[in-house]
Amino acid sequence: METAAFIVWRESVEALLVVGILYAWLRASPAGRRGLPWLWAGVAAGLALAGVLALALLGVASWLGDSAQEWFQAAMAMAACALVVQMVLWMRVHGRGLKTQLESGASAHAATGHWWGLLVLVAIAVAREGSETVVFLYGTILSSSQGGQVAAMLLAGVGGFAAALLTFWLLQLGGRVITWRRFFRVTEVLLLLLAGALLVGATDRLLSLGVLPGLVDPVWDSSALLSTSSGVGKLLADFAGYRDFPALSQLLIWLGYWALVGWLLHRSQPKGTAHAAQRVRASTSTAS
């Protein structure tokens, strides 16, 4: 259930960031205050869209047979993995200019008086975070052996949202211990680890279906040292994709995932940061 709490916490903080930026801007100007009801309507619409997606996923899963459910759950785990990576890359590229973009958009809607645009903007932002949460939770909880623990999952989700409210409040204080930059750096690593675990979970399904050949199965057996059934081993299995007796194909896919992620992160590095690093290396080599 730790993964459910983490997912809800991280996605809720992102949604709160978008809503908080727009709320602060609208409250700051008399013209903007007329858009506050549209802001909250957008939040409600976004949550409703995420709820519809959740019901649709549960409905589709209930109609499928056992074999089809295995395929569907493997596909959802891979989709969740792709969404996590896409979200991390998107925030790396657009995170710094997010506040400016949102405020300029809100300013344009305030100037024209067309608040429907603001409603749609907020609804899309909230629905995006909410739908990602739904897909992540399905990929990590409903497609695992813990799928029947609905009450525990809901409790973990509530705890994650409460933690998100506290985190957002602390981040708004602008302290040195916890800042937006540090928050996104730490959670970025955790999200990428979680995405790797989702991918490994999908390979578990494909191996059981006989679609993915094991090649060498298992490559090793470390269950005596670190079992995935409980304790640290289970935590590593849920958050990083650790397996105590992995198949070789599974291991190769996991290594390929990290190679691809490393390349994508390098490509998404802001140009200014890359140029600054090059200048530092050039000055160092000149001085030597």
C-alpha positions in Angstrom: 0.0 0.0 0.0 3.1 2.3 0.2 3.0 2.7 -3.5 -0.6 3.8 -3.5 0.1 6.4 -0.9 3.1 7.6 -2.8 1.3 7.9 -6.1 -1.6 9.8 -4.7 0.8 12.1 -2.7 2.9 13.0 -5.7 0.1 13.4 -8.2 -2.0 15.5 -5.7 1.0 17.8 -5.1 1.2 18.5 -8.8 -2.5 19.1 -9.1 -2.4 21.4 -6.1 0.5 23.3 -7.7 -1.5 24.1 -10.8 -4.6 25.0 -8.9 -2.6 27.0 -6.3 -0.8 29.1 -8.9 -4.1 30.0 -10.6 -5.9 30.6 -7.3 -3.2 33.0 -6.1 -3.2 35.0 -9.4 -7.0 35.2 -9.5 -7.3 36.4 -5.9 -4.6 39.0 -6.4 -6.7 41.1 -8.9 -10.3 42.3 -8.8 -10.9 41.2 -12.4 -9.4 37.8 -11.7 -11.8 37.1 -8.7 -14.7 36.7 -11.1 -12.9 33.6 -12.4 -12.7 31.8 -9.0 -16.1 30.0 -9.5 -14.8 28.8 -12.9 -11.6 27.6 -11.3 -13.5 25.4 -8.8 -15.8 24.2 -11.6 -12.7 23.1 -13.5 -11.4 21.2 -10.5 -14.8 19.4 -10.1 -14.9 18.6 -13.9 -11.3 17.2 -13.8 -12.1 15.0 -10.8 -15.3 13.8 -12.5 -13.3 12.8 -15.7 -10.8 10.9 -13.6 -13.6 9.1 -11.8 -15.2 8.1 -15.2 -11.9 6.7 -16.3 -11.6 4.7 -13.0 -15.1 3.2 -13.5 -14.3 2.4 -17.1 -11.2 0.5 -16.2 -12.9 -1.4 -13.5 -15.8 -2.2 -15.9 -13.5 -3.4 -18.7 -11.6 -5.6 -16.2 -14.8 -7.2 -14.9 -15.9 -8.1 -18.5 -12.7 -9.9 -19.4 -11.9 -13.6 -18.9 -8.9 -14.8 -16.9 -6.5 -14.9 -19.8 -7.7 -11.6 -21.2 -7.4 -10.0 -17.8 -3.7 -11.0 -17.7 -3.2 -9.3 -21.0 -5.1 -6.2 -19.9 -3.3 -5.9 -16.6 0.1 -6.3 -18.4 -0.9 -3.6 -20.9 -2.0 -1.3 -18.1 1.2 -1.7 -16.2 3.2 -0.9 -19.3 1.0 2.1 -20.0 1.5 3.3 -16.4 5.3 2.9 -16.8 5.2 5.0 -20.0 3.0 7.7 -18.3 5.4 8.0 -15.3 8.4 8.5 -17.6 6.5 11.0 -19.8 5.4 12.9 -16.7 9.0 13.2 -15.4 10.3 14.3 -18.7 7.5 16.9 -19.1 8.1 18.4 -15.7 11.9 18.6 -16.4 11.2 20.6 -19.6 8.2 22.7 -18.6 8.5 22.9 -14.8 10.4 26.1 -14.6 8.1 28.0 -16.9 4.8 26.5 -15.6 3.9 29.4 -13.3 4.5 32.0 -16.1 2.5 29.9 -18.6 -0.5 29.5 -16.3 -0.6 33.1 -15.2 -0.3 34.4 -18.8 -3.2 32.1 -19.7 -5.3 33.3 -16.8 -4.5 36.9 -17.7 -5.7 36.4 -21.2 -9.0 34.9 -20.0 -9.5 37.7 -17.5 -8.9 40.3 -20.2 -11.5 38.8 -22.6 -13.9 37.6 -19.9 -14.1 34.2 -21.5 -13.7 32.1 -18.4 -14.6 28.8 -20.2 -11.0 28.6 -21.3 -9.9 28.7 -17.7 -12.4 26.0 -16.7 -11.1 23.8 -19.6 -7.5 24.5 -18.6 -8.0 23.5 -15.0 -10.2 20.5 -15.9 -7.5 19.2 -18.2 -4.8 19.7 -15.6 -6.7 18.0 -12.8 -8.0 15.2 -15.1 -4.5 14.6 -16.3 -3.2 14.1 -12.7 -6.2 12.2 -11.7 -6.2 9.9 -14.7 -2.5 9.2 -14.2 -3.2 8.4 -10.6 -6.0 6.0 -11.7 -3.7 4.2 -14.2 -0.8 4.1 -11.8 -3.0 2.6 -9.0 -4.4 0.0 -11.4 -1.0 -0.9 -12.6 0.5 -1.3 -9.1 -2.4 -2.4 -7.0 -5.3 -3.9 -8.9 -3.1 -5.9 -11.2 -1.2 -7.4 -8.3 -2.0 -10.0 -5.6 -3.2 -7.1 -3.4 -6.1 -6.3 -5.6 -8.7 -7.3 -3.1 -7.5 -4.9 -0.4 -9.8 -2.1 -1.6 -10.3 -0.6 1.9 -6.6 -0.5 2.6 -5.9 1.0 -0.8 -8.6 3.7 -0.2 -7.1 4.4 3.3 -3.6 4.7 1.7 -5.0 7.1 -0.9 -6.6 9.3 1.8 -3.3 9.3 3.7 -1.4 10.2 0.5 -3.8 13.2 -0.2 -3.4 14.4 3.4 0.3 14.2 3.1 0.1 16.2 -0.2 -1.8 19.0 1.5 0.9 19.2 4.2 3.7 19.0 1.6 2.1 21.8 -0.5 1.7 24.0 2.6 5.4 23.4 3.5 6.5 24.1 0.0 4.6 27.3 -0.1 6.5 28.5 3.0 9.6 28.6 0.8 11.9 27.1 3.4 15.4 25.8 2.8 14.8 22.3 4.0 12.0 21.5 1.4 11.8 23.5 -1.8 10.0 22.8 -5.1 13.3 22.1 -6.8 14.4 19.5 -4.2 10.9 18.0 -4.1 10.8 17.4 -7.8 14.4 16.0 -7.8 13.7 13.5 -5.1 10.3 12.4 -6.4 11.6 12.2 -9.9 14.0 9.4 -8.9 11.3 7.6 -6.9 8.9 7.8 -9.8 11.5 6.4 -12.3 12.2 3.5 -9.9 8.4 2.9 -9.6 8.1 2.9 -13.4 10.8 0.3 -13.6 8.9 -1.8 -11.1 5.7 -1.5 -13.1 7.6 -2.7 -16.2 9.0 -5.7 -14.3 5.4 -6.4 -13.1 4.2 -6.4 -16.7 7.0 -8.9 -17.7 5.8 -11.2 -14.8 2.4 -11.3 -16.6 3.9 -11.9 -20.0 6.2 -14.7 -18.6 3.2 -16.4 -17.0 1.3 -16.1 -20.3 4.2 -17.8 -22.1 4.5 -14.8 -24.5 7.9 -13.6 -23.2 10.6 -16.3 -23.2 12.6 -16.6 -20.0 15.9 -17.4 -21.8 17.5 -18.3 -18.5 15.0 -18.7 -15.7 16.1 -18.0 -13.1 19.4 -16.2 -13.5 19.9 -16.3 -9.8 18.1 -17.2 -6.5 18.6 -14.6 -3.8 15.5 -15.5 -1.8 17.5 -16.8 1.1 19.3 -13.4 1.4 16.5 -11.0 0.4 13.1 -12.4 -0.2 10.4 -10.4 -2.0 7.7 -11.8 0.3 8.2 -9.4 3.1 10.3 -6.6 4.6 13.0 -4.8 2.6 12.8 -7.2 -0.3 9.1 -6.6 -0.8 9.6 -2.8 -0.6 12.4 -3.1 -3.2 10.1 -5.3 -5.3 7.2 -2.7 -5.2 9.3 0.4 -5.7 12.3 -0.8 -7.9 11.3 -4.0 -9.5 13.6 -6.3 -7.5 13.1 -10.0 -8.1 14.8 -12.7 -6.0 14.8 -15.1 -8.9 14.5 -13.2 -12.2 14.4 -14.5 -15.7 17.2 -13.3 -18.0 14.7 -11.7 -20.4 13.2 -9.8 -17.4 16.7 -8.6 -16.4 17.5 -7.4 -19.9 14.3 -5.5 -20.3 14.9 -3.8 -16.9 18.4 -2.8 -17.9 17.2 -1.6 -21.3 14.6 0.5 -19.5 17.2 2.3 -17.5 19.4 2.8 -20.5 16.5 4.4 -22.4 15.6 6.6 -19.4 19.1 7.8 -19.0 19.2 8.8 -22.7 15.9 10.6 -22.4 16.9 12.4 -19.3 20.1 13.6 -21.0 18.1 14.8 -24.0 15.6 16.7 -21.8 18.3 18.5 -19.9 17.7 22.3 -20.3 20.0 23.8 -23.0 21.2 26.5 -20.6 22.3 23.9 -18.0 24.1 21.9 -20.7 25.9 24.9 -22.0 26.9 26.0 -18.5 28.3 22.5 -17.8 30.3 22.7 -21.1 31.7 26.1 -20.1 32.8 24.8 -16.7 34.5 21.8 -18.3 36.2 24.0 -20.9 37.5 26.5 -18.3 38.7 23.6 -16.1 40.6 22.1 -19.0 42.1 25.5 -19.9 43.2 26.1 -16.4 44.9 22.7 -16.2 
